[in-house]
């Protein structure tokens, strides 16, 4: 998945709701559509992407199906980290993390114990309305298909993935998930901008920078972050994380650092995120 090359300025067509839209890939070979007045109702919708340029002689048609989520009626929106938040990844132990990536696939990788049940309950919510999920991670776009399959196999809530810059060399594999995490802050802020009237719940772990990122988000949006959940995967960061969460709580956001998913489940019930 890391042995890829990208093509800049390639023309791509999106067919959605019987209309076709065009754009060109950027210098990294990535592309993005922003469409207003799309006429789509609530829920998930199928769409088709097609490479509209002939890049090599005799090229076969290149098409791929995708899905788009429209959500305007939900009670809450959930934004979750991935590695060690619901997918066992050993991010804080680099050799173990790389071994896990190299020797497992989407069907053999393990979810964090209790996370699937917790996320399913959050999806349904306190008033039995389906809440959307966004998965924002420091994993690279190279891992997109793997993550989509893992979520499907383990019956986690289907959601929109926001990942890190695509990597294009095998040596980059050994740096997977490391480096600056500022992109997580940027992408979370963008999701908040897309839903200006909604409240959010943030889920992460204390293995890297989630507590500080979520603190900054809560400080900038004091009335919009309903709760923050941090899985305590690193014991030596427990006290530091508790101090950060106390600062977030002073803003008026409910917080919970937990070692076991059941603790988070019970806390979510106590504040009405999950129906009793």
Residue pairs with C-beta under 8 A, 6 or more apart in sequence:
1 142
1 143
1 145
1 146
2 140
2 142
2 167
2 168
2 169
2 170
2 172
2 173
2 176
3 169
3 170
4 142
4 166
4 168
5 29
5 168
6 25
6 28
6 29
6 30
6 166
6 168
7 25
7 29
7 55
8 25
8 26
8 27
8 28
8 29
9 24
9 25
10 24
10 25
10 29
10 31
10 51
10 53
10 55
11 22
11 23
11 24
11 51
11 52
11 53
12 22
12 23
12 24
12 25
12 31
12 49
12 50
12 51
12 52
13 20
13 21
13 22
13 49
13 50
13 52
14 20
14 21
14 22
14 23
14 33
14 47
14 48
14 49
15 47
15 48
15 49
15 50
16 35
16 38
16 40
16 45
16 47
16 48
16 68
17 38
17 39
17 40
17 45
19 38
21 33
21 35
22 52
23 31
23 32
23 33
24 31
25 31
28 165
28 166
29 166
30 141
30 166
38 70
40 68
40 70
41 70
42 70
42 71
42 72
42 73
43 69
43 70
43 71
44 67
44 68
44 69
44 70
44 158
45 67
45 68
45 69
45 70
46 65
46 66
46 67
46 68
47 65
47 66
47 67
47 68
48 63
48 64
48 65
48 66
49 63
49 64
49 65
49 66
50 61
50 62
50 63
51 61
51 62
51 63
69 132
69 159
69 160
71 77
71 132
71 195
73 129
74 125
74 129
74 130
74 131
74 132
74 198
75 125
75 126
75 127
75 129
75 131
76 125
76 131
76 198
76 199
76 200
76 201
76 226
76 273
77 131
77 132
77 133
77 134
77 191
77 195
77 198
77 199
77 200
77 201
78 119
78 122
78 123
78 131
78 132
78 133
78 134
78 157
78 159
78 200
78 201
78 203
79 133
79 134
79 135
79 136
79 188
79 191
79 200
79 201
79 202
79 203
80 86
80 119
80 133
80 134
80 135
80 136
80 159
80 202
80 203
80 204
81 135
81 136
81 137
81 184
81 203
81 204
81 205
81 210
82 89
82 135
82 137
82 139
82 147
83 89
83 91
83 137
83 138
83 139
83 177
83 205
83 207
84 90
84 91
84 92
84 112
84 205
84 207
84 231
84 233
85 112
85 115
85 203
85 204
85 205
85 210
85 231
86 111
86 112
86 115
86 116
86 119
86 156
86 203
87 109
87 110
87 111
87 112
87 147
87 150
88 100
88 109
88 110
88 111
88 112
89 97
89 100
89 177
90 96
90 97
90 100
91 97
91 177
91 207
91 208
92 207
92 208
92 233
92 234
94 178
97 176
97 177
98 173
98 174
98 176
100 109
101 173
101 176
105 146
106 146
106 147
106 149
106 150
106 153
107 149
107 153
109 150
111 150
111 154
111 156
112 231
112 261
113 260
113 261
114 260
114 261
114 262
114 265
115 156
115 261
116 154
116 155
116 156
117 261
117 265
118 261
118 264
118 265
118 268
119 133
119 156
119 157
120 155
120 156
120 157
121 265
121 268
121 274
121 275
122 131
122 157
122 201
122 268
122 273
122 274
123 130
123 131
123 133
123 157
124 130
124 131
124 274
124 275
125 131
125 273
125 274
125 275
126 272
126 273
126 274
126 275
127 275
128 275
132 159
132 160
133 157
133 158
133 159
133 160
134 159
134 160
134 161
134 162
134 191
135 147
135 151
135 159
135 160
135 161
135 162
136 162
136 184
136 187
136 188
136 191
137 147
137 161
137 162
137 163
137 164
137 177
137 184
138 164
138 177
138 178
138 179
138 181
138 183
138 184
138 208
139 147
139 163
139 164
139 176
139 177
140 163
140 164
140 165
140 166
140 167
140 172
140 176
140 177
141 163
141 164
141 165
141 166
142 166
142 167
142 176
143 163
143 176
144 161
144 163
147 161
147 163
148 161
150 156
151 157
151 158
151 159
152 158
162 187
162 191
164 177
164 183
165 183
167 173
167 175
167 176
181 208
181 209
181 213
184 209
184 213
185 213
185 216
185 217
188 202
188 213
188 217
189 217
189 220
191 200
192 200
192 217
192 221
192 224
198 224
199 224
199 225
199 226
200 221
200 224
200 225
200 226
201 225
201 226
201 227
201 228
201 229
201 273
202 210
202 214
202 217
202 218
202 225
202 227
202 228
202 229
203 228
203 229
203 230
203 231
204 210
204 211
204 213
204 214
204 228
204 229
204 230
204 231
205 230
205 231
205 232
205 233
205 234
206 230
206 231
206 232
206 233
206 234
206 237
206 238
206 240
206 241
206 257
207 233
207 234
207 237
210 230
211 230
211 240
211 241
211 244
211 245
212 244
214 225
214 228
214 230
214 248
215 244
215 247
215 248
217 225
218 225
218 228
218 248
218 251
218 253
219 251
222 251
222 252
222 253
223 252
225 248
225 251
225 253
226 253
226 254
226 271
226 273
227 253
227 254
227 255
227 256
227 268
227 271
227 273
228 245
228 248
228 253
228 254
228 255
228 256
229 255
229 256
229 258
229 264
229 267
229 268
230 241
230 245
230 255
230 256
230 257
230 258
231 257
231 258
231 259
231 264
232 238
232 241
232 257
232 258
232 259
238 257
241 257
242 257
245 255
245 256
245 257
246 255
248 255
249 255
254 267
254 271
256 263
256 264
256 267
256 268
258 264
258 267
265 274
268 274
269 275
269 276
